[in-house]
Amino acid sequence: MFHTPRKALCMLAGLALLPFALPADAVEITIACGDGGEADFCPELAQRWAEANDHQVNVVTTPPSPTEKLSLYQQLLGSHSQDVDVLMVDIVWPGLLAEHLVDLNEYLPDSATEGFIPSLMANNTVQGKLVALPWFTDAGLLYYRHDLLDKYDTAVPQTWRALTDTARQIQTAEREAGNQRMHGFVFQGRAYEGLTTNALEWVASYGGGTFIDEKGQVTVNNVNAVNALTLAASWIGDISPEGVRNYMEEEARGVFQAGNAVFMRNWPYAWSLGQADGTPIQGKLAVAPLPSGPDGQSVATLGGWNWAVSRYSEHPAIAADLVAYLSAAEQQKSHAIMYGRNPTRPALYEDDDVLAAQPFIGELYQTVMNGVPRPASITGDAYPRVSNAIFNRVHEVLSGDVEPRQALQQLESELIRLGRRGW
């Protein structure tokens, strides 16, 4: 078994290792937290657990970019390093990293794994193994300017077609009134993971499936998916700027928060930023479930982060206890109240203290409960290539380079080829 010295780990991460001074005979657990910024609650919670259980905890801060974080994890786990016991993993990584993670059911009592949102637990279960516990979750939302909808006496759109029409109506009127920068709708259109999440919402809400079903069958090439992408492509240069094809979350938020968009698709984090003192849209924005297709339903792609234990940990049982502590109701409640993070336990969406501190969280319950995971668990370590194929083909459609039907035929062939030997 390979062993990477902890100093080498720090050099690899390019960040500092922060030891907590506790008794010398305590078991030492190392946890890979977030980027160490003000919103990173992990170090504080790890310290509380350590003090309560008389163990020693080392905290590794990791890169803010999920891509860089995943690369770091893959290097450590690929070398069977024992230097990290607990890892914070993205919702699309359990299938990718499963072979390197312990089955938490082997170390935790049933009480520690109960009470979570079922879809998240299903996402974190790979080939019957529970490889991670959910910490906080995200789901795609429709942000809108309620002041503009009121001004033009229009309702919150329930379908993507209604959004298209309403966005065009208000965009045209606002530009005629002098705001030439106004756009109808902004979203994440760059060729990256964010476009996969948007495309999943469009296609699934039209009844076109989730690209790959729960049995691993490729389902993307169908008329509903064609119709969904055809409408999305029509937005470019009409209700959405040409530049949206290079937008990630922050670019979309920047346009919307500056007061230059009627509608925006984004994650819950954008709410508090848009309501901050001094922003042009303070008190003018609201959220709703994403629109549906003509005969479909609203679909929100799930996001969020989870806790897992490395299979190479020298103390898997104790590391699993830390995971159970971090994801327990009490810690999730604090996380929601202090940082506005969406809990992964349904009961907390009805908690009086949470709702008093963050009323916005209560509005997300149905959206989160009905959220759809990306086909990451079923495709395992092939998921990065699966997502890459999806967002590249969809980006070609948005760019007008390929017709939706042709793009979906190409995507079907690529996905079948990737899964030819089984996921």
N, C-alpha and C positions, 0 to 999 in steps of 0.2 A: 504494500500500500504506500502510495506517495504521500509525503507530508510537507506542506509548504510552511516554513517558519513564519511566525506572526509578523515579524518585521518585513518579510517579503510580501506578505499580504498587504500591509500598509503601503508599501511602495507600489504594488500593483494597483491598489485602489486610488493612489495618489492623494489619500486623505488620512486623517489622524485616527489613531486608535485611542479610545478614552477609557482607561481603567477606573473602576470604582474601588476605593480602598476598603476592603473588608477582611475578615479573619483569614490568616494564611492557610488554615486547614480547610477552607471552604472549597466546594467544587466550583470550578471555573467554567462559565458558559460565555461564549461569544455570540453576539447577535448582530446581524447586518440590518441596520435601520434605514431611515431615509437619508436625505442630504444634510441633516443637521441644522436646517433652517428653523425659523421661529415656529413653523407649523408642524415640525417633527416632534410628535408626542412620545415617540418610542423610547428615547433615552430616559426620560423621566419615569415612565412606567416600568422600564427594566430595573431602574434603581429601586423603586418601591418594592418590586418583587424580590430583589436581592436582599434588601434589608429585612423583609418579612420572613424570608426562608433561610437566612444566614448562608447565602452563597455569594460568590463573586461573579460579577458580570462585566464583560468588556464590550464596548459598543464600537462597531465599525460604521462610520458614515459612508454612504455610497453615492455614486454620481446621480445628479438629478434626472438625467436622461434615462428613460427605461431601457433604451437600446444599449447604452453603456453599462447600465446595471446588470442586464442580462448577460452581456459579454463577460463581465467580471465573474458572475456566478458560474457561467459555463467553464471558465478557466479553472476556478477553484474546485468545482464538483468533478470536472473532467479529470483532474489530477488526484482525485480522492482525498483532497485536503481535509484534515481534521480541524482546521483553524476556525471554521465557522460552524456553529451548532444550529442557530436559528436564522432563517432568512425571510425577509419580506418580499413576497412574490406577486407579480401582476396576475390578474384574473385569467390571462391567456397563457400562462406559463405552466400550470400543473401538468398538463399532458406532455409538455416539452421536457420538463425536468423530473418527471415521475420516477424514473429509474434510479435517481439519486436521492429520493426522499423516503422517509420512513412512513409506514402505515400508522397513523395516529391512533387508530382503533386498538392497536396492540398495546398502547401505553396509557390511554386515558379512559376513565370511566364513562359510561353512557351519559351521565349528567353533564359532562364537559363538552359533549358533541351534540347536544339537543338544543332546540330553541332557535335554530338559525333559519334563514330563508331557504326553503328547499332547493330552489334553482341554483343557489350558490353552492350548497353542499353537493349537488349533483355535478356541478362544474369541477369541484375539487376532488371528485372521486374518479380515479382512473383504474380501469380493470379491477374494480372491486376494492381498491385501496383508497382510504381517505388520506390524501397526501398534504392537505392544508386546511386550516380553519379560517373562515372569513373574518376580516377585521373591520373594514368599512367598504361601502359599495357606492357606485355611481350608476347613473342611467341617463341616456340622452333625453333632453328636454327641448321644448319650443319656447324660446323667449320672445316676447312681443311688447311693443310700445302701446300700452293701453290708452295713453293720451291720444295717440293718432287714430286708433280704432274708434275711440269715442268721437273725435273730431269729424270723422267721415262716416259715422254711424254704421260701422261694420262690425260683424260678430267675429269672435275667435274662430278661425277655420278648423273644421273637423276633418277635412280631407286635403290631400296634397293639391288637388285641382282647385279647391276653394282657396288654399293658401296662395297658389299661383295668381288667381284672379284678384284677390284682395291686395296682395303685394303690388301687383301692377297698377291697380287703381290708385293706391295711396302714393306710390312712387311717382306716378305721373302728376298727380295733383301737387305734391310737395315740390317737384321740380318746376312746375309752372308757377308756383308761389315764390320761387327763387332759390331753393336748396338743390342745386345741381349735383350735390354729392350724395343725395338720398338714393339708397338701394332698397329693393323689396325684401331680399332674403340673402343671408350670408351663412355659410356652413364650412365644413372642413373638406376642401376639394383637392388638396395636394395628394400626390401619389405616395401615400404612407398609411400606417395603420388606421389613422383617423378616417380615411376615406373608406376603408373596409367597414368600419362601424356605421358610417352614414349609409353606404350602399346596402348593408344588411337591413337597416331600418326601412329603406325605400322598398326593397324587394319583398321582404317578409310582410310588410304592411299591405302590399298588393296581393298577398296570398301566393307569392312566388317561392316560398320556402327559405331555407337558411344556407343555401349553397351546397351544403353537405348535411344529410340528415343524421339522426341519432344512430342509425345502423351503418353509417359510413358510406352511404350511397350518394353519388353526385346528383343533385337535383336542380342545378342552376339554370339549365336551358329549357325555359318554358315561356309561354306567352305572357303570363303575368309579370315575370321578370323583365321581359322586353318592354312592356308597357311602362313599368316603373322607371327604367333607365331612359326611355324615350322622353318622358316628362322631365326628368332631372336634366337631361341634356338641353332641353328647351329653355331652361332657366338662364343659361350662360349668355351674357350679352343682352338679356331681357330684364328679369328681376334680380339677377345676380351679376356682379361685375366680372369681366373677363379674368381679373386677377384672383377670383375665388379659387381657381384651379391651382393656386399656390398657397392657399390659406391653410394653416393649422388652427388649433384652438385659440391661440392668442391673437392671431391676425383677424379672425372673425370677431373676437371679443373687442378688439381695438376699434373696428368700424362701428359695431353696434353701440359700444359704450360712448363713442364720440357723438352719438346721436344721428348717425348716418345710415341706419338700417331699420326697417319696420319689424322684421322677423330675424331670428337667429337660432340655429341649432347648436347647442353646446351642453357641457356637463354642469352639474349643480354648483361647482366652485364659482362660476361667473356671477351668481346672484349677489353675494355680499360685495363683490368688487363693483358691480354696477350701482349698488345702493350707497356706496361710500360718499362721504361729504365732498361736495365740489364737483362731482361727475355730472355731465350734462343730462343724464337720464335718471338721476336720483329721484325716486318717487314716481317715475313714469313707466317702469317696466313691470311685467308680470310674467308668469310661466304657465304653461299648459302641457298636457300630453302631446307628443308628436302626432301629426295628422295620420290618417289612414288612407288606404287605397279605396277605390269605389265600392268594393264589396269585402274589404279586409278589415283589419283592426289596427289600432295604434300599437306600434312596436318600438320599444326603446332598447338599444343595445346595452348590455350590462358592462360596467367597468368596475374598478375597485382593486383592493389589495388584500392579501392573505398572509398567514403565518405558516411556515413549514419547518421541518427539522431535517437536517442533512443526514443521510444514511451513514455518513462517515464520522458522525459525532461520537465521541468517547462516552458521552453521558446522555443517550437519547431519551431516557425516561425523565430526567430532570429538565432537559431541553423542552420536552413535550409539556411538562408542567408550566413552564414559562409561556409557551404558546397558548395553553388553556387560560392562563391568567390574563394575557393581553387581550384575548377575544371574549372574555367573560362580560356579562351584562354590566357590571359596575364600571369597568374600564371603558366599555363602549359608550356608556352614558356620559362619562366625563369627556370623552373624545367628541361626542355630539355637542355637548353644552359649551365646551371651551373653544372648539375649532369648527363647529358646524359640519362635521363629517357624518355621513349617513350611516346609521347602524345596520348591522347585518342580522339583527334580532328583531322580529316583528313587534314584540311587546314594547320596545322602546319608542316606537312611532306613536304610542298612546300614553307615554310617560308625561305627567304634568310638568315636571321640572325641565325636561327636554323641550317640550312645546312652548313653555314660557320663555326659555332662552333662545330657541331657534324655531319659531312657528313655521318657517319655510319647510322644515323637515317633515312636518305632519302632512304637507301637501304632496309629498313624494311617495307616500306609502304604496298606492296602487301602481304607480309607474315602476317602482323598484320590484314590487311583487310580481308584476307581469313582464319584467325585463327578460330579454332573450340573450343567451350567451353566444359568443362566436364559436365556430366549430373547432375549438382548440383542443378540448379534451379528447375528442374522438380521433383527431388527426395526429395527436402526440407531437413527436419531434419534427414532423413535416409541416406543422402549422406556419412557421415563418414563410415557407415557400408557398403554402396555400394562400396566405394573406397577400403575399407579394403578387401572386398571379391575379387575385381579385382586384386589388387596387390599381394595378397597372392596366388591366383591361377596362375597368370602369373609367379610369382617367382618360384613356383613349376615346371613350364615348363622349365624355365631357368636353374633350378637345375637338370633337368633330372629325377625328381621324378615321373612326370605324363606326359603322352603324350598330345599334344595340344588338340586333339579332346575330350579326356576324361575331361581335365581341363575345357574346354568351356562348356561341358555338365553340369559339377558340378556347374560352375559359373552361368549358366542359371537357374538352380534349386534354387540356393541361392538368386539370384536377384528376381526371381518370388515370392519366399517366403517373401522377404523383402517388396515387393510391393503388396502383396496379398490384403491388405485392402485399397489400393490406396496410392499414394504418397502424 
